Every structure is written in C-alpha cells, then in structure tokens.
Amino acid sequence: MSINVKPHNAFRWVRADEVAECWNVEDDIYEALWHRVVPHQKEIPNIEDSGPADHVGFECLAKHWLRLSEDQQIRLNEVATKREA
C-alpha cells in the first residue's frame, strides 16, 4: 500500500543538486537525486540578469518529488526535519 508522502516545506526552496551536494544524504539518495531528478531540472536562467533571490525555488525538489521512491521521500523528509531542528 502506497501512502502519499508530501515533501517537507524546505524542498519548495532548494534544488535536487543542492540537496545532493550539501545536505549529507545517504549514497542511494544522492544517486537518485542526480540520476532521477537533476536531468529533468531546467537550467537556472542567466543569473547575471537577475538578483540573487530571483531564482529561489526555481525547479525546486518539490516539483520533481514524484521521481523519487516513497522510501527516499520519507528519508529525505527526515533529513530536512533534522536540519530544521
């Protein structure tokens, strides 16, 4: 039976590549983010033509949440909750 795992609020603001590289996730999650999510993210528009906050949330992990397994979603939410504490 599958449950509907909603992404932690933090994933509305960060991209999968940032989570993979900076959040100290387990190896299988790191691989899933890079292989299942990052290839589907649009590139950030030319940052020289915008301010630093203009792209916060652009192609965020939450947008690509369903590309991950339920188990990976649960464990990513646990990582986000620990970071928040």
N, C-alpha and C positions, 0 to 999 in steps of 0.2 A: 504494500500500500504506500503510495506516494503522498507526501504532505507538501503543501505549498510554502516553501521557505522564502520569506521576504528578505531582501538584502538589508543589512544594517544601514542606517542613515549615512554613515561615513562613505559608503560606496556610491552615493549620489554625487560626490565631490572629487573622487580620485579615479584615475585610470588604472587599468589592469597592470600595465607595465610598472607603474609606481608602486602598487601593492606588491608585485613580484620582487622588485628590487630593494624596497625599503622597509617592508613590514616583517621580515624574518619569518616567512611562511615555510611550511614543510615542502620538501622537494617535489612531491607529486602535485601539490597546488601550484608551485612555481611553474612547473612544466605545463600544467593545464592552462594557466593564465597566458603563458607565452604562445602556446600552440593552438588553443581553442578560442581565445578572446582577442589577443593583440592583432592577429592578422585581419580581423574584421573591424578594427577601430579605424575611423578616418583620421588622417594626419591632422595635427593642430595647424590651423591657418597661420599665415605669416605673422609671427609674434612681433616683428618689428613695426607692424602697422597697428598695433593694439597695446592696451595696457596690461599689466601683469595679472589682473583679476578677470580679464575678459574671457578667459578660456577655462576658468574653474568650473568643473562639472562637464566639460566638453568630452563626449564619448566616454562617460564615466562607466565604471564597472557595473553599476546597477543596470545600465542599458543593455548589457550583454550577459546578465545574470544567468539566464536560462541555458547558456552554452556550457555551464558547469554542472557536474553531478550534484545530486542532493546532498551527499556526504561532504563534498567540497564546499558547498554553500554553507552548510552547518558549521564546518570548521573555520571557514573564513569569518562568519559572524562571531564565533568565539574569539578569534584573534582581534577583531575590531572592538569587541566588548572589553577585552583585557587592555587594549591600547587606550580606551576611553577612561578606564578606571584610574 
